[in-house]
Amino acid sequence: MNMYMSANKCFHQYIKNNFDTEDEKIMHKLKHTYQVVNNAKYICEKLNLDELNTDIAMVIALLHDIGRFTQAKEMQTFREDITSYDHATLGVKLLFDNNEIRNFVSNAEYDEIIKKAIANHSKYIFDEKGLSPLEILD
């Protein structure tokens, strides 16, 4: 089973175990997540990325907003301008502080690229210093 398919299976279980899928905000986030996955796949195809990098991109797309689900559950909003909430930072904490990423991706080889992508995905401007050409698709 490829990395994305395995992560997707675990993602479904994570959502089912932790969130009310009847909640409109949770359903909105699920729809958004899978639209981002579809967009990632499309972009990877247009860039002619190989299977491995496409797989990594789709895992990142799947997990990019994992912090939003907790935000929706706990705060009943997606607005970060009225709170001190940062869903990207929370996503990184959820996945990496307690090694929860292993529930989604068994191999640690791609952790840094996944972590950096999730941490930076909501930033309007981010510093490319310290990122590899692959990480920025240079």
C-alpha positions, 0 to 999 in steps of 0.5 A: 500500500502506498504512503497516501493510501495508508495515511488516508485509512488512518486519517478516516479512523482519526476523524471518526474517533475524535470528531462528530462527522455530523458537525457542519464545520467538521464536514466542511473541513473534510470536504476541503481536505479532499479538495486539497488532496485532489488539487495536489494530485493534479498539480503533481501530474502537471509538474510530472512529479514521480510517484514518490513525490506525488505520494508525499505531496498527497500525504501533506495535502491530507494532513495539512489542516489536521489542526483545523479539526481540533479548532472547529471542535474546541473553538467552533470557528475557523477564524484565527484573526480573532483568536491566538489560534494557529492551526498550522502550528497545532497541526505540527504539534499534534503530529510530531510532538507525540510522534502521532505522525507514525499513525499516518506514515510508518517511515520517518524518512519524510517527516521533515518535509511533511512537518515543514510543509504543514508548518508553512502552509498557512503563512502568507510569506515564509522564509525559504532559507533552510529549505531544500530545492525539493521542499520548495520545488525549485 
